[in-house]
Amino acid sequence: MKKILTFFLYNMLWLLFLLFLAEAGLRIFWKMSPLQGEIYRASANKVLRYELKPGADTVYEGMPVRINSDGFRDKEYALKKDAGTFRIVVLGDSVAFGRFNLPEDNISRRLEAQLTARCSSKKIEVLNMGVEGYNTVQEAEMLKVKALKYRPDLVIVYYSLNDADYPEYYFEKNFLNRHFILARYLIYQKKKIMVRKDRKRKGVKIDEEGINYLYNTECWDYTKKTLLEMGDMTAERGIKMVLLIFPEMSE
């Protein structure tokens, strides 16, 4: 019995040592492939994964991009809006962000200009909180941690059809996933394998099919649930929310 116990403890120590090495190695070397560029940085928020770099002022994808001190592509705004101001927050991915647009040509600036021209009784502010690559889960997190503190009157969720994507970066908030990179890594790899097998089984080969495929999986159910949660989050605070769907472009 003593030999069995010694053998068990010896192997447990080796296992713990190997797990420690794996955890240390992943903390040093593994990055979850956030978008890289002069305007991005890894985020401490595990749902967002990456975020715009506050204060960045550079040329990105051939366009001038300036990120304000709170980490979104816009000018500086006070948290408390002036009296008589109607404030709108736009959430979304690269289309809302304006990846290939001059600052004055992105959706938020054009909307602000048009509303200002038509509504002289109020000051109109449209805050551009779009981030390229974000899907609905990340946009919901942006709403929670950033948009709501600006007390908008209206939130526009600019929805692209590929936003119903697998939340491979999203981790359930249990003890292991909160504290161990190894647990996150294993779940991340498992989800990647599941997605790859599922797409192969259904013969998904090109982007257009891939987008359509998303709406025949649990991805869409999860996305709908998240959108409803965003609606509840805004309604509880007396904020209107509009879901603006960017159409799929095809010949």
N, C-alpha and C positions, 0 to 999 in steps of 0.2 A: 504493500500500500504506500509506503514511504517513497519507494522508487517511482511509482506512478505519479505521485504528487510532485516529486522533484522534476520528473520529465515534463509534466504539465506546466509547472511554473517556469521552467527553462524555456519552453517553446512560447509561452505567453510573453516572456520578456523579449524574446527575439521578434515576435510579432509586433509588440509595442514599439520596439526600436525601428523596425522597418516602416511602420506607420508614421513614426516621427520623421524619418528620413523623407518619406513621400510627401508629408505635409510641408516640411521645410523646403523641399525642392519646388513644390507647386507655388508656395508663397513667393519664392525668389524668381522663378522662371515662367510660370504660367500666366498668361494674360488672356482674357476672354475675347480677344480680337475686337475691341471697340474701334470705331472709325478713327483713323489716324490723320493728323493734319495740324496745321498751325493754329487752328481755332478750337481744337478738341483736347480734352483731358479725361483720364479715367475718373469716374465718380465714386465717392464714398457711399452713395446710395446704391444698394445692390439691385434695386429694380431698374433704375435708370442705366446702370452700367457705365455710361460715358455721358459727358455733358459739354456744353460750350464753355470755352475758357474765358472767364471774366477779364475784361480789359483788352482782349485781343483786337488788334487793328492791323489788317494785312490784306493781301490779295489772295483770294481762295477760289479755285476753279475759274481763274481769269476775271473775277469780280471783286471789287472792294468790299470787305466785310469788317464791320466794327461791332464788337460784343460789349454790352454795357457792364457795369460793375456787378449786376445781379445775374449775369450769365445768359442773356438772351439778345438776339440781334435787333437792337433798337436803341433809341436814345435813353437817357436816364429818366426815371419816373419816381415821384414821391409815392410812398405807399398810400397816403391819404390824398384822394383826388380833390381838386378845387370844387367849390360850390358851382352848380350848374353844368357839371361835366358828366357826359355819358361815356363810360369806359367799357371797352370791348377787349377781350383777350382772345387771340387766335392760337389754337393748339393744332399741331399736325406734324407731318414729316418734311421731306425735302421740298415738296411743292409749297407748303406754307412758309417754310424757311426762306425760299427764294434762292435756291442753289445757283441757278444760272441767270439771276436777275440782278440788276443794279439795285441799290437800297431803295430808291424811290419807285421802283417798278414791282416790288413784291406785293403780294395780295393785301397785306395789312395797310401799306401806304396808299395803295389805290382805293381801297375801301374807305379809309379815313378821308381822302380827298373828295370822293364822291358824296359821302354822307355830310361832310362839312359844307359842300356846295348846296346841298338840298335842305339843310337844317341849320338855319342861322340863329335859332333860339338857344342852342346848347353848344358847348364846346365838345368836340368829338375826339376821343383818344382811342387808338387801336394798337394794342401791344402785341408784337410779333413774338410768340413763344414757340414757334415751330423749330424742330430739330431734325435734320435729315437722318433717316434710318429708324426713327422712333416708330413703334407700333402702338396699338391702342392701350396696352397695359402701361407702357412708358408715358404715354400722354395723360393717362389717368393719374399717374404718380406726379407728373408735372403740375397738373391741376391742384393736387393735394398740397404739395410742398412749396409751390411757387405762385401759381396764378391766383389762388384764393386770397392770399395776403394783400393783393392789390384791390380787393373789393370791387370786382367788375360788375357792371349791370348786365352784361351779356357775355357768354362764352361760346365761341364758334369752334367746333371740332371739325377740322378739315380732314375728311376721311378718304384715304386712297384705298383701292381695292386689295392691295397687298398688305394692308394693315392687320388683316385677320391672320397673322402669321403665328407659328408656334412660339410660345414664350420660352424659348430655350434658356434664356438668361434668368428667368424668374424662378426663385426658389422658395419653397414653403418655409414658413418661419418656425421651424422646429429647432431644437437645441443644436443638433449636429450641423445643420446648414447655416446656422447663425455664427458658429464658432470655428468650423473646420473647412478649409479650402478643399481638402480631399473629398469630403462628402459632396460639395457642390460640383467638383470636377466629375465624379462618378455619375451623378444625376445628369449633368450636361452631356456626357458622352452617351449615356443610355438613351436620352431623348434624341440625339443626333442619329443614332443607329435605328431607332424606331421610325423616325421620319423618313430616313433613307429607304428602309425596307418597305414602308407603306407606300411611298411614292413609286418605287420600282414595281411593286405588286399591281398598282393601278395604272402603270404605263405612263407616268408623268415624265415628259421629256423637255418641254419648252416652257418659257415663262408664262405664256398666256394660259396653257393648260394648268400650270402650277397655281396660278391665281384662282382659276375655277375650282381646282381641286380643294383649295382651302375651305370652300363653302360646302363641302361634303364631308367634313371632318369635325371633330370636337373643337377645332380652332374657332370656328364661327360661333359655336355655342358659348365658348369662353369669352369671345369678343363681345357678343351681345350682352352677356352678363356684366362685363366691364363697362360698356356704354350705359347700361341701365344704372349701374352704381354711380357713374359720373352724373347722370341725370338727377339721381337722388341727392348727391353731394351738393349740387348747385341749387336744387329746389329747396332744400332745407335752409338755405341762406337767402332765399328770395331772389336768386339769380336765374335769368333765362338761359337756356342752352339750345343751340342750333347745331344739328348734325348736317354738315355740308359734304356731299359725296362727290368726289372727283371721278368723272366717268372713265371707263376703260376705253382707251383709244385704239381702234383697229381699222384696217382698210376694208 
